[in-house]
Amino acid sequence: MTLLFDRVTFTYRRTLRPVLSQLTYEVPDQGLTILLGPNGAGKSTTLALLAGTVAPTAGRVLFSDSNVTSATRAFRRHVAWLPQRVPTSPQLTAREYVAYIAWLKGENRAHAWARAGAALEQVSLAEQSGQKTASLSGGQLRRVGIACALAHDARVILLDEPTAGLDPHQRSVFREVLGEVATSTPVLMSTHDVNDLADAADTVTLMESGKVRHHGGTQSFLDHARPEAAPGRKAESAYSALMRLDGSR
């Protein structure tokens, strides 16, 4: 699986300043990658372009050497994009909703139903499979979104700020599920919170003003932390150093 930007520029009509400018970036083909950066860095735009929901102003977005701009049914089947708010149908149960999404992605009804049950079990929601989605918590809905991706053979999962609004316990459960899913399906997750880095992340991409400031393994990111940083504050220290917010300019 290769999903990448080839000199991509993107500009919204309402502004002359590009959100992204000549960006070249390849999504790691394994593990969990954290797309880190402040609000306005271009993270959500990056994910939307990778998902094929918007087209670049210039440059190309490629999936296995095919142009995403002319996205095929096969592309949409294999790339799962979850926005901050999972768009569920309140009248459907969790399993019905996951099966419906799998059917939309090309699975037959019987296969979609079976895969929905297996996917919900994988994200630790088997007991809630018969509950209406309207009754699920925010953390559970995020996991329903992950189950949707697992039920239709997604080859990469794109998550936009999935932990926003979750309480500490919900975040912890979600991270555990995400870490397990990422062992078999590459995941790219955007966030502006360094606490989302966690131990499960394999790669960190740090964006600022539509440009990649850092890209590499999690340890290479943490190596930028100040020597005196406390163990629980290393990610924050590394982020500050790379963003030049620590007064070292």
Buried (B, 14 or more C-beta within 10 A) or exposed (E): BEBBBBEBBBBEEEEEEBBBBBBEBEBBEBBBBBBBBBEBBBBBBBBBBBBBEBBBBEBBBBBEEBBBBEBEEEBBBBBBBBBBBBEBEEEBBBBBBBBBBBBEBBBEEEBBBBBBBEBBBBBBBBEBBEBBBEEBEBBBBBBBBBBBBBBBBBBBBBBBBBBBEBEEEBBEBBBBBBBBBBEEBBBBBBBBBBEBBBEBBBBBBBBBBBBBBBBEBBEEBBEBBBEEBEEEBBBBBBBBBBBEEBEEE
